[in-house]
Amino acid sequence: LMVGEAYERHELTSVEAPAQRYRDELEQWSERYWNHPLAPTWDRSRLWSRFPALPSRTRQFAETWIDGINDLGAGAPADSVELRKLIGDR
C-alpha cells in the first residue's frame, strides 16, 4: 500500500490505482481476521513453535503487527499511523 502510494505521488502510470488496490486487499484481510472465531485471542505460541528458526527480529515484527491489529480493533489498518510506522521502519 505504501509503495503504491509513493508510486502515485510520483505520478507513475503503468499500474492503475495501485494504492486503492492494496487498501482494498488490506481491508479484506482485516475483515477475514476479525471474522475468525479465534481473533484476537489465538495462541501465538503454537505459531512460533512451528517456526523455531525464525529470526527474533521477524518474530518481534509479527508480534508488534498482531498487537497493533488487535489494539486497532475492526478499524482500518491502512489508516493506522502506528502500523504504517512499523512497516516503514521494517
N, CA, C and O atoms as a GROMACS GRO file, in nm:
protein
  360
    1LEU      N    1   0.083  -0.119   0.000
    1LEU     CA    2   0.000   0.000   0.000
    1LEU      C    3   0.087   0.125   0.000
    1LEU      O    4   0.065   0.217  -0.079
    2MET      N    5   0.185   0.128   0.088
    2MET     CA    6   0.270   0.246   0.098
    2MET      C    7   0.355   0.264  -0.028
    2MET      O    8   0.380   0.377  -0.069
    3VAL      N    9   0.400   0.156  -0.088
    3VAL     CA   10   0.474   0.166  -0.213
    3VAL      C   11   0.380   0.216  -0.324
    3VAL      O   12   0.419   0.300  -0.406
    4GLY      N   13   0.258   0.166  -0.325
    4GLY     CA   14   0.159   0.212  -0.423
    4GLY      C   15   0.131   0.360  -0.407
    4GLY      O   16   0.116   0.431  -0.507
    5GLU      N   17   0.123   0.407  -0.284
    5GLU     CA   18   0.101   0.549  -0.259
    5GLU      C   19   0.219   0.633  -0.310
    5GLU      O   20   0.200   0.739  -0.369
    6ALA      N   21   0.339   0.585  -0.286
    6ALA     CA   22   0.458   0.656  -0.336
    6ALA      C   23   0.459   0.657  -0.488
    6ALA      O   24   0.493   0.758  -0.550
    7TYR      N   25   0.422   0.546  -0.546
    7TYR     CA   26   0.414   0.534  -0.692
    7TYR      C   27   0.322   0.642  -0.747
    7TYR      O   28   0.355   0.710  -0.844
    8GLU      N   29   0.205   0.657  -0.685
    8GLU     CA   30   0.109   0.756  -0.730
    8GLU      C   31   0.158   0.899  -0.706
    8GLU      O   32   0.136   0.987  -0.789
    9ARG      N   33   0.224   0.922  -0.593
    9ARG     CA   34   0.277   1.056  -0.566
    9ARG      C   35   0.377   1.100  -0.672
    9ARG      O   36   0.389   1.219  -0.702
   10HIS      N   37   0.447   1.003  -0.728
   10HIS     CA   38   0.546   1.034  -0.832
   10HIS      C   39   0.483   1.032  -0.971
   10HIS      O   40   0.552   1.039  -1.072
   11GLU      N   41   0.350   1.023  -0.973
   11GLU     CA   42   0.271   1.028  -1.097
   11GLU      C   43   0.312   0.922  -1.199
   11GLU      O   44   0.309   0.946  -1.320
   12LEU      N   45   0.349   0.806  -1.150
   12LEU     CA   46   0.377   0.693  -1.239
   12LEU      C   47   0.242   0.635  -1.282
   12LEU      O   48   0.145   0.638  -1.206
   13THR      N   49   0.235   0.583  -1.401
   13THR     CA   50   0.104   0.547  -1.456
   13THR      C   51   0.093   0.407  -1.517
   13THR      O   52  -0.013   0.372  -1.567
   14SER      N   53   0.197   0.328  -1.513
   14SER     CA   54   0.187   0.198  -1.580
   14SER      C   55   0.100   0.099  -1.502
   14SER      O   56   0.059  -0.003  -1.557
   15VAL      N   57   0.073   0.126  -1.377
   15VAL     CA   58  -0.017   0.044  -1.297
   15VAL      C   59  -0.131   0.135  -1.251
   15VAL      O   60  -0.107   0.240  -1.192
   16GLU      N   61  -0.253   0.094  -1.278
   16GLU     CA   62  -0.367   0.178  -1.245
   16GLU      C   63  -0.408   0.162  -1.098
   16GLU      O   64  -0.433   0.050  -1.052
   17ALA      N   65  -0.416   0.271  -1.026
   17ALA     CA   66  -0.465   0.280  -0.888
   17ALA      C   67  -0.406   0.173  -0.795
   17ALA      O   68  -0.482   0.102  -0.728
   18PRO      N   69  -0.274   0.161  -0.788
   18PRO     CA   70  -0.217   0.056  -0.702
   18PRO      C   71  -0.249   0.077  -0.554
   18PRO      O   72  -0.271  -0.020  -0.482
   19ALA      N   73  -0.252   0.200  -0.509
   19ALA     CA   74  -0.278   0.223  -0.367
   19ALA      C   75  -0.418   0.174  -0.329
   19ALA      O   76  -0.434   0.108  -0.226
   20GLN      N   77  -0.516   0.204  -0.409
   20GLN     CA   78  -0.653   0.160  -0.378
   20GLN      C   79  -0.664   0.009  -0.381
   20GLN      O   80  -0.734  -0.050  -0.299
   21ARG      N   81  -0.596  -0.052  -0.474
   21ARG     CA   82  -0.599  -0.199  -0.482
   21ARG      C   83  -0.547  -0.261  -0.352
   21ARG      O   84  -0.609  -0.352  -0.298
   22TYR      N   85  -0.433  -0.211  -0.303
   22TYR     CA   86  -0.376  -0.267  -0.181
   22TYR      C   87  -0.456  -0.226  -0.057
   22TYR      O   88  -0.464  -0.302   0.039
   23ARG      N   89  -0.513  -0.107  -0.059
   23ARG     CA   90  -0.600  -0.065   0.051
   23ARG      C   91  -0.719  -0.161   0.062
   23ARG      O   92  -0.756  -0.204   0.171
   24ASP      N   93  -0.779  -0.194  -0.053
   24ASP     CA   94  -0.892  -0.287  -0.056
   24ASP      C   95  -0.851  -0.425  -0.006
   24ASP      O   96  -0.924  -0.488   0.070
   25GLU      N   97  -0.733  -0.472  -0.050
   25GLU     CA   98  -0.687  -0.604  -0.007
   25GLU      C   99  -0.659  -0.607   0.143
   25GLU      O  100  -0.690  -0.706   0.209
   26LEU      N  101  -0.602  -0.502   0.196
   26LEU     CA  102  -0.576  -0.495   0.339
   26LEU      C  103  -0.706  -0.492   0.418
   26LEU      O  104  -0.716  -0.554   0.524
   27GLU      N  105  -0.805  -0.422   0.367
   27GLU     CA  106  -0.936  -0.418   0.432
   27GLU      C  107  -1.001  -0.557   0.432
   27GLU      O  108  -1.058  -0.599   0.533
   28GLN      N  109  -0.991  -0.628   0.320
   28GLN     CA  110  -1.046  -0.763   0.312
   28GLN      C  111  -0.974  -0.857   0.409
   28GLN      O  112  -1.037  -0.939   0.476
   29TRP      N  113  -0.842  -0.843   0.416
   29TRP     CA  114  -0.765  -0.926   0.510
   29TRP      C  115  -0.811  -0.899   0.653
   29TRP      O  116  -0.831  -0.992   0.730
   30SER      N  117  -0.828  -0.772   0.688
   30SER     CA  118  -0.870  -0.735   0.823
   30SER      C  119  -1.008  -0.792   0.854
   30SER      O  120  -1.032  -0.840   0.965
   31GLU      N  121  -1.098  -0.786   0.758
   31GLU     CA  122  -1.232  -0.843   0.778
   31GLU      C  123  -1.224  -0.993   0.803
   31GLU      O  124  -1.293  -1.045   0.891
   32ARG      N  125  -1.141  -1.063   0.726
   32ARG     CA  126  -1.125  -1.208   0.747
   32ARG      C  127  -1.067  -1.236   0.886
   32ARG      O  128  -1.111  -1.329   0.954
   33TYR      N  129  -0.969  -1.156   0.926
   33TYR     CA  130  -0.908  -1.173   1.058
   33TYR      C  131  -1.014  -1.158   1.168
   33TYR      O  132  -1.026  -1.244   1.254
   34TRP      N  133  -1.089  -1.050   1.163
   34TRP     CA  134  -1.187  -1.023   1.269
   34TRP      C  135  -1.307  -1.115   1.263
   34TRP      O  136  -1.379  -1.127   1.362
   35ASN      N  137  -1.332  -1.179   1.151
   35ASN     CA  138  -1.441  -1.276   1.142
   35ASN      C  139  -1.399  -1.415   1.183
   35ASN      O  140  -1.482  -1.505   1.193
   36HIS      N  141  -1.270  -1.434   1.207
   36HIS     CA  142  -1.222  -1.565   1.252
   36HIS      C  143  -1.259  -1.583   1.398
   36HIS      O  144  -1.245  -1.490   1.477
   37PRO      N  145  -1.306  -1.701   1.436
   37PRO     CA  146  -1.352  -1.720   1.574
   37PRO      C  147  -1.244  -1.705   1.681
   37PRO      O  148  -1.276  -1.679   1.797
   38LEU      N  149  -1.118  -1.722   1.646
   38LEU     CA  150  -1.011  -1.711   1.746
   38LEU      C  151  -0.952  -1.570   1.759
   38LEU      O  152  -0.883  -1.541   1.857
   39ALA      N  153  -0.980  -1.484   1.664
   39ALA     CA  154  -0.925  -1.348   1.670
   39ALA      C  155  -0.993  -1.273   1.784
   39ALA      O  156  -1.114  -1.286   1.800
   40PRO      N  157  -0.923  -1.199   1.862
   40PRO     CA  158  -0.779  -1.177   1.867
   40PRO      C  159  -0.709  -1.262   1.973
   40PRO      O  160  -0.600  -1.227   2.018
   41THR      N  161  -0.770  -1.372   2.013
   41THR     CA  162  -0.719  -1.448   2.127
   41THR      C  163  -0.645  -1.575   2.089
   41THR      O  164  -0.623  -1.661   2.175
   42TRP      N  165  -0.605  -1.590   1.965
   42TRP     CA  166  -0.541  -1.714   1.924
   42TRP      C  167  -0.407  -1.733   1.993
   42TRP      O  168  -0.342  -1.638   2.037
   43ASP      N  169  -0.368  -1.858   2.003
   43ASP     CA  170  -0.247  -1.897   2.075
   43ASP      C  171  -0.125  -1.880   1.984
   43ASP      O  172  -0.096  -1.964   1.899
   44ARG      N  173  -0.055  -1.771   2.004
   44ARG     CA  174   0.062  -1.743   1.920
   44ARG      C  175   0.176  -1.839   1.948
   44ARG      O  176   0.259  -1.863   1.860
   45SER      N  177   0.183  -1.894   2.067
   45SER     CA  178   0.292  -1.986   2.099
   45SER      C  179   0.291  -2.107   2.005
   45SER      O  180   0.396  -2.160   1.970
   46ARG      N  181   0.173  -2.151   1.965
   46ARG     CA  182   0.164  -2.261   1.868
   46ARG      C  183   0.223  -2.218   1.733
   46ARG      O  184   0.292  -2.297   1.668
   47LEU      N  185   0.196  -2.095   1.693
   47LEU     CA  186   0.252  -2.044   1.568
   47LEU      C  187   0.404  -2.046   1.575
   47LEU      O  188   0.470  -2.098   1.485
   48TRP      N  189   0.459  -1.989   1.681
   48TRP     CA  190   0.605  -1.977   1.690
   48TRP      C  191   0.671  -2.114   1.707
   48TRP      O  192   0.784  -2.132   1.664
   49SER      N  193   0.603  -2.209   1.767
   49SER     CA  194   0.662  -2.343   1.781
   49SER      C  195   0.677  -2.411   1.645
   49SER      O  196   0.760  -2.501   1.631
   50ARG      N  197   0.600  -2.371   1.548
   50ARG     CA  198   0.610  -2.429   1.414
   50ARG      C  199   0.726  -2.370   1.333
   50ARG      O  200   0.764  -2.424   1.230
   51PHE      N  201   0.782  -2.258   1.382
   51PHE     CA  202   0.889  -2.190   1.311
   51PHE      C  203   1.004  -2.157   1.407
   51PHE      O  204   1.034  -2.041   1.431
   52PRO      N  205   1.068  -2.261   1.462
   52PRO     CA  206   1.170  -2.236   1.564
   52PRO      C  207   1.292  -2.160   1.512
   52PRO      O  208   1.361  -2.095   1.591
   53ALA      N  209   1.320  -2.166   1.383
   53ALA     CA  210   1.438  -2.100   1.330
   53ALA      C  211   1.409  -1.956   1.283
   53ALA      O  212   1.497  -1.889   1.229
   54LEU      N  213   1.288  -1.911   1.304
   54LEU     CA  214   1.251  -1.776   1.262
   54LEU      C  215   1.335  -1.674   1.338
   54LEU      O  216   1.345  -1.681   1.461
   55PRO      N  217   1.396  -1.581   1.267
   55PRO     CA  218   1.478  -1.480   1.336
   55PRO      C  219   1.394  -1.401   1.438
   55PRO      O  220   1.277  -1.372   1.415
   56SER      N  221   1.457  -1.367   1.548
   56SER     CA  222   1.385  -1.298   1.655
   56SER      C  223   1.330  -1.163   1.609
   56SER      O  224   1.223  -1.122   1.654
   57ARG      N  225   1.400  -1.095   1.520
   57ARG     CA  226   1.350  -0.966   1.469
   57ARG      C  227   1.224  -0.985   1.386
   57ARG      O  228   1.134  -0.901   1.391
   58THR      N  229   1.216  -1.093   1.312
   58THR     CA  230   1.097  -1.122   1.232
   58THR      C  231   0.981  -1.154   1.324
   58THR      O  232   0.869  -1.107   1.303
   59ARG      N  233   1.007  -1.234   1.424
   59ARG     CA  234   0.903  -1.268   1.521
   59ARG      C  235   0.854  -1.143   1.593
   59ARG      O  236   0.734  -1.125   1.611
   60GLN      N  237   0.946  -1.056   1.634
   60GLN     CA  238   0.908  -0.933   1.703
   60GLN      C  239   0.823  -0.844   1.613
   60GLN      O  240   0.726  -0.784   1.658
   61PHE      N  241   0.860  -0.835   1.485
   61PHE     CA  242   0.782  -0.758   1.389
   61PHE      C  243   0.640  -0.813   1.382
   61PHE      O  244   0.543  -0.738   1.390
   62ALA      N  245   0.628  -0.944   1.366
   62ALA     CA  246   0.495  -1.006   1.356
   62ALA      C  247   0.415  -0.986   1.485
   62ALA      O  248   0.296  -0.957   1.479
   63GLU      N  249   0.479  -1.000   1.599
   63GLU     CA  250   0.410  -0.978   1.727
   63GLU      C  251   0.360  -0.834   1.738
   63GLU      O  252   0.247  -0.810   1.781
   64THR      N  253   0.443  -0.739   1.698
   64THR     CA  254   0.404  -0.598   1.704
   64THR      C  255   0.289  -0.571   1.607
   64THR      O  256   0.197  -0.496   1.639
   65TRP      N  257   0.295  -0.632   1.487
   65TRP     CA  258   0.186  -0.617   1.390
   65TRP      C  259   0.056  -0.672   1.449
   65TRP      O  260  -0.048  -0.605   1.444
   66ILE      N  261   0.061  -0.792   1.503
   66ILE     CA  262  -0.059  -0.855   1.559
   66ILE      C  263  -0.114  -0.771   1.674
   66ILE      O  264  -0.235  -0.748   1.682
   67ASP      N  265  -0.026  -0.725   1.763
   67ASP     CA  266  -0.071  -0.639   1.873
   67ASP      C  267  -0.136  -0.512   1.819
   67ASP      O  268  -0.238  -0.466   1.871
   68GLY      N  269  -0.076  -0.454   1.715
   68GLY     CA  270  -0.131  -0.332   1.656
   68GLY      C  271  -0.268  -0.355   1.596
   68GLY      O  272  -0.359  -0.273   1.611
   69ILE      N  273  -0.284  -0.466   1.527
   69ILE     CA  274  -0.415  -0.501   1.470
   69ILE      C  275  -0.517  -0.521   1.581
   69ILE      O  276  -0.630  -0.473   1.572
   70ASN      N  277  -0.476  -0.593   1.685
   70ASN     CA  278  -0.568  -0.617   1.796
   70ASN      C  279  -0.605  -0.488   1.868
   70ASN      O  280  -0.720  -0.470   1.907
   71ASP      N  281  -0.509  -0.399   1.886
   71ASP     CA  282  -0.537  -0.271   1.951
   71ASP      C  283  -0.629  -0.185   1.866
   71ASP      O  284  -0.713  -0.111   1.918
   72LEU      N  285  -0.613  -0.195   1.736
   72LEU     CA  286  -0.694  -0.117   1.643
   72LEU      C  287  -0.838  -0.165   1.641
   72LEU      O  288  -0.930  -0.088   1.613
   73GLY      N  289  -0.858  -0.292   1.669
   73GLY     CA  290  -0.991  -0.348   1.659
   73GLY      C  291  -1.028  -0.365   1.513
   73GLY      O  292  -0.942  -0.389   1.428
   74ALA      N  293  -1.154  -0.352   1.484
   74ALA     CA  294  -1.201  -0.372   1.347
   74ALA      C  295  -1.180  -0.246   1.262
   74ALA      O  296  -1.240  -0.234   1.155
   75GLY      N  297  -1.098  -0.154   1.308
   75GLY     CA  298  -1.070  -0.032   1.232
   75GLY      C  299  -0.989  -0.062   1.108
   75GLY      O  300  -0.956  -0.177   1.078
   76ALA      N  301  -0.956   0.042   1.036
   76ALA     CA  302  -0.885   0.029   0.909
   76ALA      C  303  -0.735   0.029   0.930
   76ALA      O  304  -0.678   0.133   0.962
   77PRO      N  305  -0.668  -0.085   0.913
   77PRO     CA  306  -0.523  -0.089   0.932
   77PRO      C  307  -0.449   0.004   0.836
   77PRO      O  308  -0.340   0.052   0.869
   78ALA      N  309  -0.505   0.030   0.719
   78ALA     CA  310  -0.439   0.116   0.621
   78ALA      C  311  -0.424   0.259   0.672
   78ALA      O  312  -0.338   0.334   0.625
   79ASP      N  313  -0.507   0.298   0.768
   79ASP     CA  314  -0.504   0.435   0.819
   79ASP      C  315  -0.432   0.446   0.954
   79ASP      O  316  -0.426   0.555   1.011
   80SER      N  317  -0.379   0.337   1.004
   80SER     CA  318  -0.313   0.338   1.135
   80SER      C  319  -0.173   0.398   1.125
   80SER      O  320  -0.087   0.346   1.053
   81VAL      N  321  -0.151   0.506   1.196
   81VAL     CA  322  -0.019   0.570   1.199
   81VAL      C  323   0.084   0.472   1.255
   81VAL      O  324   0.195   0.463   1.204
   82GLU      N  325   0.047   0.401   1.361
   82GLU     CA  326   0.141   0.308   1.425
   82GLU      C  327   0.180   0.194   1.332
   82GLU      O  328   0.298   0.159   1.323
   83LEU      N  329   0.082   0.136   1.263
   83LEU     CA  330   0.115   0.025   1.172
   83LEU      C  331   0.195   0.074   1.052
   83LEU      O  332   0.284   0.003   1.005
   84ARG      N  333   0.165   0.192   1.003
   84ARG     CA  334   0.244   0.247   0.893
   84ARG      C  335   0.388   0.271   0.936
   84ARG      O  336   0.481   0.246   0.860
   85LYS      N  337   0.406   0.320   1.058
   85LYS     CA  338   0.540   0.342   1.110
   85LYS      C  339   0.615   0.208   1.124
   85LYS      O  340   0.732   0.198   1.089
   86LEU      N  341   0.544   0.106   1.174
   86LEU     CA  342   0.604  -0.026   1.186
   86LEU      C  343   0.653  -0.076   1.050
   86LEU      O  344   0.766  -0.125   1.038
   87ILE      N  345   0.569  -0.064   0.949
   87ILE     CA  346   0.606  -0.109   0.815
   87ILE      C  347   0.721  -0.024   0.761
   87ILE      O  348   0.816  -0.078   0.705
   88GLY      N  349   0.713   0.105   0.778
   88GLY     CA  350   0.818   0.193   0.729
   88GLY      C  351   0.952   0.165   0.795
   88GLY      O  352   1.056   0.167   0.729
   89ASP      N  353   0.950   0.138   0.925
   89ASP     CA  354   1.074   0.107   0.998
   89ASP      C  355   1.131  -0.027   0.955
   89ASP      O  356   1.253  -0.044   0.951
   90ARG      N  357   1.046  -0.119   0.922
   90ARG     CA  358   1.092  -0.254   0.882
   90ARG      C  359   1.161  -0.245   0.748
   90ARG      O  360   1.207  -0.346   0.696
   0.00000   0.00000   0.00000
